[in-house]
Amino acid sequence: MKHLFTITSILILAVTINAQSLSGPESIEYDAANNRYLVSNTSSGQILARSANGSLSVFKSGISPAPYGLEILGNRVYACCGGFIKGFNLQTGAQEFNLNLGGTFLNGITTDGLGNLFATDFSAKKIFRIKTNTNSFTTMASNLGQSPNGICYDQANNRLVFVNWGSNAPVKALSLVDSTVSTIATTTLQNCDGIVWNGLDTWYVTAWGGQKAVKFNANFSGGPTNVTTSLANPADIDYNENGDTLAIPNSSNNSLTFIGLPAIVNVNCNLLPLEVVENEISFGASVISLGDSVLRVPLLNSSGLGFAYPLARINVIGDLPAGMSFGTNQNDFNVFASAWNPDSIATAEFYFNVTEALPVNTPLNFEIEITNLTPSSADTCFFATQFTVNLNPDSPLNLHFAEREELRIYPNPSNDKIFISLPDGANFDYLDIIALDGRSVFTSTYTTETAIDIRFLERGIYTLRVWHNNTCLNRKIIKF
């Protein structure tokens, strides 16, 4: 239930320090790891870095075609450059990615945090999906009625939300399930450029018509409300959750505007009260594309209030075990229920990838936060207690979903056949092969079969699951 102050109480700061270095600023991206902003400087073919004290420096120069939209994914910042997507190392600035999409004018860019980028082609009226791990792309939408501009990933609804150029510019969505395009808000806005989600309850949009930034509520009902009308061709924006700040580049007067927003009200979850059902926390397998393993945390709403679309996130204490990584961004809040009613239990799920065998009795310690708690007096709450789950309990009654030494698959990688070996020549009960998008692409109940022909698979990484003695054995396989 985060609210904006009235416009008179919002801190608005137009940055003109080192303004001579800003030349056609088009996109701004907050780099949390380095506590700085990166700005695409289109007129000079540069990406600039703005430090916490406001000073500007050159992060990368000599970029051609000139950079427009920026998006950070992993240890790189990716830029829309003409018809190319280019990626630069956040520490060194070295170019590490260069993919020609054959685009006309790539402009807006976003990510799902899972290795996928999504870019708008302003002139060709298309939206592309870029897979950074395979250096490949597909066209997700074409022949769009208006020129798509800024774009933002909407995790809660598994879609992309994008704004458009022109009069009465609508806000539209592209489903990541079936690639259908729909209008989610009709507006009287003109020439919309940027869009960003604050991670909680508000969308922000910039429009050249009226030189303004506006806000929409979470479901775009009720129309936009002005945030500020003192901009100068505001372009592709970003929201800094660490500082509750809306960052806006002004492309026509070479300045940056930062709008300070009120901080989130954060309380102890037990004061609401909300509870974690500790004895039912579990870790197991997942077959959806957010990760191959999932941590499930049941949450009890004992507050007497009902919450719509609550979100949760975990903060791991210490390092993850070797070979284990987040399937989704650690710092992202994830919707865990459409309606969390009083006295009901809803389960929050957090996805991981596991590429090495987890030792028996491996603990994972973590903290939990919950947000979107309207109509309580808090926006976000935290549990002061640390919670622990055993990632690989040493019990025959548990399903062990990590790699196990007793399951051998060879050769791996392979381009034709793989062979499966269980201890003492034992048979398996069932097996299947799962693609990265969660599809089962092969199943077998022939329990004595030890050779699997994988020539039909496309090149890539898959998960092989073998059931044996009440145990599910997971292994990564690679088809090349």
MOPE-V599546 format. One record per helix or strand of 2 or more residues. SS is the DSSP state (h for helix, s for strand). FROM is the first residue (numbers start at 1). TO is the last residue. If there is no record, write none. Layout:
BEGIN
ss={SS	SS}
from={FROM	FROM}
to={TO	TO}
END
This chain:
BEGIN
ss={s	h	s	h	s	h	s	s	s	s	s	s	s	s	s	s	s	h	s	s	s	s	s	s	s	s	s	s	s	h	s	h	s	s	s	s	s	s	s	s	s	s	s	s	s	h	s	s	s	s	s}
from={11	19	25	32	36	42	46	56	67	76	84	95	106	116	126	136	148	155	159	171	181	192	202	212	225	238	245	255	266	269	274	278	282	293	307	311	324	334	339	345	363	380	387	408	417	423	430	440	451	460	471}
to={15	21	31	34	41	44	50	60	73	81	89	100	111	121	131	141	154	157	164	175	185	197	207	217	228	240	250	260	268	271	276	280	285	301	308	316	326	335	340	354	371	382	390	410	421	425	434	444	453	468	479}
END
